């Protein structure tokens, strides 16, 4: 587990995912190597069958998982999902389906609420457009977490539920305070990755959706970017750099957010690096940041170009409001 989290923190996602898949295979949970459309559809049918006829109350009444083998499977599926978001969204969906099906068939454990919340993201995605179903999964995730006393999962469940699900039905501002709460709780239990994720989601909402005062937000983003860097949360540091650069640009500064870290790279080069390394979420964020800035400043040609670049990264929509409106 420690090695997997270290690989994730260092953005060695493919290595981390492969390690998880190898361990899962040894535990008897084989994930197909060739993830074709037929394989994906088969996983969809199986999870739909597992959910069929089950009400919200039925899901909340699922028994507690006791099988040590299945508990280990759930742990490594959970680790792989987190990395899959960045580089293999199609695999990510299959892992979520497996976690959900195992929870229904074998009982729920402390990581199960994260699976229900993440399944909700798939429900609200452009592919499905089921906002009500996604919101239901968010409610189930939080209620299960509370029932299980899984306080160590607050940062993860809140990041998904309040950052990706509730925003489709509730005002952005209503969710913001939850991310600060989740940051503090995640920090207290050592979940640095998701405590910083909640800071990022909070700032993302502040700069794109809530109209926070820019000079204050710029100072906060500078501090949070340094925090992510010091805590070795590389992927989140990169995301914070993008938001910090946007705040600098919007306030008329000519500073380069990367130079503070001795990274002599332009925003264009930063985007090209994301394309080369196939960091999908990072590439989307940079493209959408530049599209937003170009649109705001009246540069419609650049906005159009960035819209096209954005589409090259969007192999699977994850609820676009997470990154920008």
C-alpha positions as CSV (number, residue, x, y, z in Angstrom):
1,X,0.0,0.0,0.0
2,X,2.8,2.4,0.9
3,X,4.6,1.7,-2.4
4,X,1.4,2.3,-4.4
5,X,0.7,5.7,-2.7
6,X,4.3,6.7,-3.2
7,X,4.0,6.0,-6.9
8,X,0.8,8.0,-7.1
9,X,2.4,10.9,-5.3
10,X,5.3,10.9,-7.7
11,X,2.8,10.8,-10.7
12,X,4.1,7.4,-11.8
13,X,0.5,6.4,-12.4
14,X,1.0,3.7,-15.0
15,X,3.5,1.9,-12.7
16,X,1.2,2.3,-9.8
17,X,-1.8,1.0,-11.7
18,X,0.1,-2.0,-13.0
19,X,1.2,-2.9,-9.5
20,X,-2.4,-2.7,-8.3
21,X,-3.6,-4.9,-11.2
22,X,-0.9,-7.5,-10.5
23,X,-1.9,-7.7,-6.8
24,X,-5.6,-7.9,-7.7
25,X,-4.8,-10.8,-10.1
26,X,-3.0,-12.6,-7.2
27,X,-6.1,-12.0,-5.1
28,X,-8.4,-13.5,-7.7
29,X,-9.8,-10.3,-9.1
30,X,-8.6,-10.2,-12.7
31,X,-9.0,-7.0,-14.7
32,X,-9.0,-7.6,-18.5
33,X,-5.9,-6.4,-20.2
34,X,-7.7,-5.7,-23.4
35,X,-10.4,-3.3,-22.3
36,X,-12.5,-3.2,-25.5
37,X,-16.0,-1.8,-25.9
38,X,-17.5,-5.3,-25.4
39,X,-15.5,-5.7,-22.1
40,X,-16.7,-2.4,-20.9
41,X,-20.3,-3.1,-21.8
42,X,-20.2,-6.5,-20.0
43,X,-19.0,-4.7,-16.8
44,X,-21.9,-2.2,-17.2
45,X,-24.5,-5.0,-17.6
46,X,-23.1,-6.8,-14.5
47,X,-23.2,-3.7,-12.2
48,X,-26.7,-2.8,-13.5
49,X,-27.9,-6.3,-12.6
50,X,-26.4,-6.0,-9.1
51,X,-28.2,-2.6,-8.6
52,X,-31.5,-3.6,-10.2
53,X,-34.4,-3.3,-7.8
54,X,-32.4,-2.0,-4.9
55,X,-33.6,1.2,-3.3
56,X,-31.6,3.8,-1.4
57,X,-32.6,2.1,1.8
58,X,-31.5,-1.3,0.5
59,X,-28.1,0.1,-0.3
60,X,-27.7,1.7,3.1
61,X,-28.7,-1.6,4.8
62,X,-26.0,-3.7,3.1
63,X,-24.1,-5.9,5.5
64,X,-20.6,-5.2,6.6
65,X,-17.8,-7.0,4.6
66,X,-15.8,-9.5,6.7
67,X,-14.0,-11.6,4.0
68,X,-10.2,-10.5,4.4
69,X,-9.5,-11.4,0.7
70,X,-12.4,-9.1,-0.5
71,X,-11.2,-6.4,1.9
72,X,-7.8,-6.5,0.3
73,X,-9.3,-6.4,-3.2
74,X,-11.3,-3.3,-2.3
75,X,-8.2,-1.6,-0.9
76,X,-6.2,-2.0,-4.2
77,X,-9.2,-1.3,-6.4
78,X,-9.5,2.0,-4.5
79,X,-5.8,2.8,-5.0
80,X,-6.0,2.1,-8.7
81,X,-9.1,4.2,-9.2
82,X,-7.4,7.3,-7.8
83,X,-4.5,6.9,-10.4
84,X,-6.8,5.9,-13.2
85,X,-8.6,9.3,-13.0
86,X,-5.4,10.9,-14.3
87,X,-4.4,8.6,-17.1
88,X,-6.9,5.8,-17.8
89,X,-10.5,6.9,-17.4
90,X,-11.9,3.9,-19.2
91,X,-10.1,1.5,-16.8
92,X,-11.2,3.8,-14.0
93,X,-14.9,3.1,-14.8
94,X,-14.3,-0.7,-14.8
95,X,-12.7,-0.5,-11.4
96,X,-15.6,1.5,-10.0
97,X,-18.0,-1.0,-11.4
98,X,-16.1,-3.9,-9.7
99,X,-16.0,-2.1,-6.3
100,X,-19.7,-1.4,-6.5
101,X,-20.6,-5.0,-7.4
102,X,-18.4,-6.5,-4.7
103,X,-19.9,-4.1,-2.1
104,X,-23.4,-5.3,-3.1
105,X,-22.5,-9.0,-3.3
106,X,-20.1,-9.2,-0.3
107,X,-20.9,-6.3,2.0
108,X,-19.6,-2.8,2.5
109,X,-16.3,-1.8,4.0
110,X,-14.7,1.6,4.8
111,X,-13.7,2.3,1.2
112,X,-17.1,1.4,-0.2
113,X,-18.5,5.0,0.2
114,X,-15.8,6.3,-2.2
115,X,-16.9,3.7,-4.7
116,X,-20.6,4.8,-4.5
117,X,-19.6,8.4,-4.8
118,X,-17.3,7.7,-7.8
119,X,-20.1,5.7,-9.5
120,X,-22.2,8.8,-9.1
121,X,-19.7,10.7,-11.2
122,X,-20.1,8.2,-14.0
123,X,-23.9,8.7,-13.7
124,X,-23.8,12.5,-14.1
125,X,-21.2,12.4,-16.9
126,X,-22.0,13.5,-20.4
127,X,-22.2,9.8,-21.4
128,X,-25.2,9.2,-19.1
129,X,-26.6,12.6,-18.0
130,X,-28.3,11.0,-14.9
131,X,-28.1,13.9,-12.4
132,X,-30.7,12.5,-10.1
133,X,-29.0,9.0,-10.1
134,X,-25.6,10.6,-9.4
135,X,-27.0,12.7,-6.6
136,X,-28.5,9.6,-5.1
137,X,-25.2,7.9,-5.1
138,X,-23.6,10.8,-3.3
139,X,-26.2,10.6,-0.6
140,X,-25.6,6.9,-0.2
141,X,-21.9,7.5,0.0
142,X,-22.1,10.0,2.8
143,X,-24.7,8.0,4.7
144,X,-22.7,4.8,4.4
145,X,-19.5,6.6,5.5
146,X,-21.3,7.9,8.6
147,X,-22.9,4.5,9.4
148,X,-19.5,2.8,9.1
149,X,-17.7,5.5,11.1
150,X,-15.2,5.8,8.3
151,X,-14.0,9.2,9.2
152,X,-10.7,8.5,7.4
153,X,-12.6,8.6,4.1
154,X,-14.1,12.1,4.6
155,X,-11.5,13.8,2.4
156,X,-12.1,11.4,-0.4
157,X,-15.8,11.2,-0.2
158,X,-16.3,14.9,0.2
159,X,-14.0,15.7,-2.7
160,X,-16.1,13.6,-5.1
161,X,-19.6,14.2,-3.6
162,X,-19.3,18.0,-3.0
163,X,-16.9,18.6,-5.9
164,X,-18.4,16.5,-8.7
165,X,-22.0,15.6,-7.7
166,X,-23.8,18.1,-5.6
167,X,-22.8,21.0,-7.8
168,X,-25.3,19.8,-10.4
169,X,-28.2,20.4,-8.0
170,X,-26.9,22.9,-5.4
171,X,-25.2,26.3,-5.6
172,X,-21.4,26.1,-5.7
173,X,-21.2,28.2,-2.5
174,X,-23.1,25.5,-0.6
175,X,-20.3,23.0,-1.2
176,X,-17.3,25.2,-0.6
177,X,-17.1,25.0,3.2
178,X,-17.2,21.2,3.0
179,X,-13.9,21.1,1.2
180,X,-12.2,23.1,3.9
181,X,-13.7,20.7,6.5
182,X,-12.4,17.8,4.4
183,X,-8.9,19.3,4.1
184,X,-8.7,19.6,7.9
185,X,-10.0,16.1,8.5
186,X,-7.8,14.5,5.8
187,X,-4.8,16.3,7.1
188,X,-5.5,15.0,10.6
189,X,-5.6,11.3,9.5
190,X,-2.6,11.6,7.1
191,X,-4.5,11.5,3.9
192,X,-2.4,14.3,2.4
193,X,-3.4,13.5,-1.2
194,X,-7.1,14.1,-0.7
195,X,-6.7,16.8,1.9
196,X,-4.8,18.8,-0.8
197,X,-7.4,17.7,-3.4
198,X,-10.1,19.4,-1.4
199,X,-8.1,22.6,-1.2
200,X,-7.7,22.4,-5.0
201,X,-11.5,21.8,-5.6
202,X,-12.3,24.7,-3.2
203,X,-9.9,27.0,-5.1
204,X,-11.2,25.8,-8.5
205,X,-14.7,26.6,-7.5
206,X,-13.6,30.0,-6.1
207,X,-11.8,31.1,-9.3
208,X,-14.2,29.7,-11.9
209,X,-17.6,29.8,-10.2
210,X,-18.0,31.9,-7.0
211,X,-16.4,35.2,-7.8
212,X,-13.9,35.3,-4.8
213,X,-11.8,38.5,-4.5
214,X,-8.8,37.8,-6.8
215,X,-6.0,39.3,-4.8
216,X,-6.9,37.2,-1.7
217,X,-7.4,34.1,-3.8
218,X,-4.0,34.7,-5.5
219,X,-2.3,34.8,-2.2
220,X,-4.1,31.6,-1.1
221,X,-3.2,29.8,-4.3
222,X,0.5,30.8,-3.9
223,X,0.5,29.3,-0.4
224,X,-1.4,26.1,-1.4
225,X,0.8,25.5,-4.4
226,X,3.8,25.6,-2.1
227,X,2.0,23.2,0.3
228,X,1.4,20.7,-2.4
229,X,5.0,20.9,-3.5
230,X,6.4,20.5,0.0
231,X,4.1,17.5,0.6
232,X,5.3,15.9,-2.6
233,X,1.8,15.8,-4.1
234,X,3.2,16.3,-7.7
235,X,0.0,16.0,-9.7
236,X,-1.9,18.4,-7.4
237,X,1.1,20.8,-7.4
238,X,0.8,20.9,-11.2
239,X,-2.9,21.6,-10.9
240,X,-2.4,24.4,-8.4
241,X,0.3,26.0,-10.6
242,X,-2.3,26.3,-13.4
243,X,-4.9,28.0,-11.1
244,X,-2.2,30.2,-9.6
245,X,-1.1,31.2,-13.1
246,X,-4.7,32.0,-14.0
247,X,-5.0,34.3,-10.9
248,X,-1.7,36.0,-11.9
249,X,-3.0,36.5,-15.4
250,X,-6.4,37.9,-14.3
251,X,-4.7,40.4,-12.0
252,X,-2.4,41.7,-14.7
253,X,0.8,40.1,-13.4
254,X,3.5,39.0,-15.9
255,X,4.9,36.5,-13.4
256,X,5.3,32.9,-14.3
257,X,4.0,30.6,-11.6
258,X,6.5,27.9,-12.5
259,X,9.6,30.0,-12.1
260,X,9.2,29.9,-8.3
261,X,10.1,26.2,-8.5
262,X,13.1,26.7,-10.8
263,X,11.0,25.2,-13.6
264,X,11.8,27.4,-16.6
265,X,8.8,26.4,-18.7
266,X,6.1,28.5,-20.5
267,X,2.4,27.6,-20.2
268,X,2.6,26.4,-23.8
269,X,5.5,24.0,-22.9
270,X,3.6,22.9,-19.8
271,X,0.6,21.9,-22.0
272,X,2.8,20.1,-24.5
273,X,4.4,18.2,-21.7
274,X,1.0,17.0,-20.5
275,X,0.1,15.9,-24.1
276,X,3.4,14.0,-24.4
277,X,3.0,12.3,-21.0
278,X,-0.8,11.7,-21.6
279,X,-1.8,13.3,-18.3
280,X,-5.4,13.7,-19.4
281,X,-6.8,15.7,-16.4
282,X,-3.8,18.0,-16.3
283,X,-4.0,18.7,-20.1
284,X,-7.7,19.4,-19.8
285,X,-7.2,21.8,-17.0
286,X,-4.4,23.8,-18.8
287,X,-6.5,23.9,-22.0
288,X,-9.6,25.1,-20.2
289,X,-7.6,27.6,-18.2
290,X,-6.2,29.1,-21.4
291,X,-9.7,29.0,-23.1
292,X,-11.3,30.7,-20.1
293,X,-8.6,33.5,-20.0
294,X,-8.8,34.0,-23.8
295,X,-12.6,34.2,-23.8
296,X,-12.5,36.6,-20.8
297,X,-10.0,38.9,-22.6
298,X,-11.8,38.8,-25.9
299,X,-9.3,36.6,-27.8
300,X,-11.8,34.4,-29.5
301,X,-9.4,32.7,-31.9
302,X,-7.2,31.4,-29.0
303,X,-10.4,30.4,-27.2
304,X,-11.4,28.4,-30.2
305,X,-8.0,26.8,-30.5
306,X,-8.0,25.8,-26.8
307,X,-11.5,24.4,-27.2
308,X,-10.2,22.0,-29.9
309,X,-7.1,21.1,-27.7
310,X,-9.4,20.4,-24.8
311,X,-11.4,17.9,-26.9
312,X,-8.2,15.9,-27.5
313,X,-7.9,15.3,-23.8
314,X,-11.6,14.6,-23.1
315,X,-11.7,10.9,-23.9
316,X,-14.2,10.5,-21.1
317,X,-16.0,13.4,-19.5
318,X,-15.8,13.5,-15.7
319,X,-18.4,16.1,-15.0
320,X,-16.9,19.2,-16.7
321,X,-18.0,21.6,-14.0
322,X,-15.2,20.2,-11.9
323,X,-12.7,22.0,-14.1
324,X,-14.5,25.0,-15.4
325,X,-18.0,26.2,-16.2
